[in-house]
Amino acid sequence: MTKTIPLVMAVAATLYVTPAIHAGSLNPTNAPAPTMHTLDEIYDLIEETRQEVLTIRLLLESQGTTTNAPLGFNINFASSETNLTFGAASGQTGHWAPVDVGPTVYLINTAGETSAARITLTGSADSAHPITGPIGAMLRTRAVFYDGDGEFSASITGLEDGQYDVYYYSSTRFYGMNANGTNMYDLSGGNYDTLGSEGSNWGVVTVTVSGGTLTILDASPYQFEGLSGIQIVPK
């Protein structure tokens, strides 16, 4: 019994002291100075990083490199296929925009985004079935041009001015066309499902775009041509 007296006295003392403990004020009298110093340091670091990024950008531009180069276009003529992403002969991978003959439409770039560029395709549509693989999905659909029935043109507006490589594809014989006045080399055609060597079912020309316009015209009257698609690749 006597051994419990110290424990009882300790508990009683605790109960007696506890009411004297009070919570502090929830309204501090001074601003949290160390925290404000930390925010200042963070702001200075952000500003320093921004200046470094600006310096790098100016350096790249001075060397002829730009960080906001225009994106290219992969265009599949007379097609409704929307899931093509292969690079074809140019190696420019990304979205292929299906474009049908007739209405003027906004072009979707390789990133899959609607751009400011627009295209009008004049001619008639044709296709060869069955379609095999992604290359066949591009080569087996084509816009067919009969100059005797009406002048053909593929007119693109709203491009950024500059030089572009224009890759063009045809599974049939192709000749007598030009892009912005630059002659497009003849193609022999004859291959529907695989890319052959340059001059068979694909070719490439370098063109200069001025005023935002790229126009492909049939320069040989009363000829038959079929163009399956093009890639517009910024240089």
Buried (B, 14 or more C-beta within 10 A) or exposed (E): EEEEEEEEEEEEEEEEEEEEEEEEEEEEEEEEEEEEEEEEEEEEEEEEEEEEEEEEBEEEEEEEEEEEEBBBBBBBBBBEBEEBEBEBBBEBBBBBBBBBBEEEBEBBBBEEEEBEBBBBBBBBBBEBEEBEEBBBBBBBBBBBBBBEEEEBBBBBBBBBEEEBBBBBBBBBBBBBBBBBEEEBEBBBBEBBBEBBEEEBBBBBBEBEBEEBBBBBBBBEEEBBBBBBBBBBBBE
